[in-house]
Amino acid sequence: MMADEDEEVKQVLQKLQELVDQLYSFRECYFETHGIEDAGRKQQDVREEMEKTVQQMEEAVGSVQGKAQVLMLTGKALNVTPDYSPRAEELLSKAVKLEPKLVEAWNQLGEVYWKKGDIAAAHTCFSGALTHCKNKVSLQNLSMVLRQLRTDTGDEHSRHVMDSVRQAKLAVQMDVHDGRSWCESSQKISSKIAF
């Protein structure tokens, strides 16, 4: 009986992951399926696609509702738009409380706080994710939020910029083919030189 339940959970999680992947692919590849004349509609189209995806996810969840992975995937779906989502914050917060080592939930929660304008909380999330697992997403995001942290002194700001450069370099080392890491690294080095 337990093996059947485990298999059911795996199948539901796989279905939810596929739905979230399709949603993010829709956003990232929007102009591969839409003309430039649709640029003004992209945010609305992504929002509508997100709402359909979340509805499909809720229908698929069934008995595995409340599991950390389910909460994380639903929160991630709600986080696909550039706007802050209180519901995404709620679900992702629950996910990290249920399973503190769920790095993707920490990264998504950090992005939610970033959108909310709570840079200190975003910094805490990305740093927290790195305590569980060194990963390029946390490093990239931490590199960016370090430059946005409020500082009282120029020395403190300089330390943040230097730490930002270190995080960007670590992200590049983890995946030399990821253009986002290279972009962050070159921006940090340029800003470092400007000091």
N, C-alpha and C positions, 0 to 999 in steps of 0.2 A: 504493500500500500504506500509506504514512504517513497519508494522509487517512482511510482506513478505520479505522486505529488511533486517530486523534484523535477520530473520530466515536464509536467504541466507548467511549473514556474519557469523553467528554461524556455519553453515555447512561447509563453506570454512575453517574457523579457526580450526574446529575439524579435517578436512581432513589434513590440514597442520601439526597440532600437531601430528597426527598419523604417518605421513611420517617422521617427525623429530624423534619421539620416536623409530620408526623402524630402522632408521639410527644409532642412538646411541646404540640401542640393538645389531645391527650388529657388531659395534665396540667392545662393552663390552663382547659379547658372541662369539667372532670370533672363539675361539678354541673349542667351542662346536660343530661347523659345519665344521671346518677345522682341518687338522692334524698338528702336530708340524712341519712337513716338510714345511708347508706353512708360517711359522713365518716370513721369509724374505719378503714375499709378502703382509703381513698384511697392511702396510701403503698404498701401491698402491691400494689394494683391497678396503680399506676404502675410499680412494680418489675417486676411480671410482664409488663407491656406493653413495658418496656425490654428485658427478656430476649428476648422474641419479636422485637422490632425488630432487636436486635443479631444474632440468628440469621439473620434475613432479609437483613441487610446483608452478613454473611459469605458467604451463598450468592450474592449479587449481585456481589461484588467481583471475583472471577475474576482476570484478568491485571493489573488495576490496583492490586493489593494493594501496600502500602508507599508509595504516593503520599501526599504531605503532606495533600492535601484529603481523602483517604479516612481517614487517621489522625485528622484533625481531626473529621470527621463521626462516626466511631465513638466517639471520646473524648467528643464532645458528647452522643451518645446515652447513654453510660454516666454522664454528669454530670447527667442529668435528675432524679435523686433528691436529697434534701437531705443525703444521707450522702456522706462522702469516699470516693472510688474510686481505689485505687492503680493500677488498670489504666487509668483515664481519665488520670491523671497521666502514666503511661508513654507512652501514645499521643500525648497532646497535646505532651509534651516532645519527642518525635521529630518531630512535625509542625512545630514552630517551628524545630527544628534544620535540617530539610530545606528549609523555606521561611520564613525569618525575617520576611518581610513579610506573612504570613498573620495579619491582625489578629484575626480571629474565634478562631483557635487561641490567641493570647495572652490574649484575654478569657476563654475557657473555662478555660485553664490557671490564670489568676488566680483564677477561682471555685473551682477544685479546691483550690488552696493555701489559700484563705479557709476552705473547709469543713474542711480539715486543721488549721486554727488557725495556719498560718504566714502571719501578716499582712504581714510584711516581704517575703516572696516574692510574695504577691498584689500588693502595692504595686509591686514591680518589674515584674510582668507587665503591669499596667494602664498604668503609665508607659511601658513598652516599646512597647505597642500604639500609644500616642499619638505616639511618635517616628516611626512609619510612616504613621499616618493619624489625623487628628483625627476622633473619633467619639463619639457620645453614650453608648454603652454603657461604654466605657473611662472617660469623664469621670464618669458616674454612680457606677460602682464605685470609682474612685479617690477620689471625694468621700467615700464611706462608709468605705473602709479608712483614710483619713487620720485619721479620728476614733478609730480603734482602734489606731493605732501606739503602741507603748510609748514613753514619754518620761521623761527624767530630771528635767526642770524644768517649772515652770508656763509659762515663756516659750516653751519648745519646743512644749508642748501648744497654747498660743495660736496659734503660727505654723501648726501643723497644722490647727487649726480655721479660721483665716483662709484657708489654701490650700484647705481643703475647701469653703468658701463660694465661692471663685473657680471651682473645678471644677464645682460645681453650677450656678452662673450660666452658665458656658460650655455646659453640657449643655442648659439651658433655651433658650439662644440658638440652638442647633443644631436644636431641634425644640420649638417652643412648645406643640405639641399633645400632647406626651408627659407624661402625668400623673406618671410616675416621676421625671422631672427636676424637675418643680414640687414634688413632695413632698420630695425631697432638698434642694432649694433653700430651702424654707420651714423645714425642720428645722434647716438650717445657720444660717439667719438667727436663728431662735429661740434656738439654743444660743449664738450670738455675743452676743446681747442679754443672755443670762444671765451672761456674764462681766462 
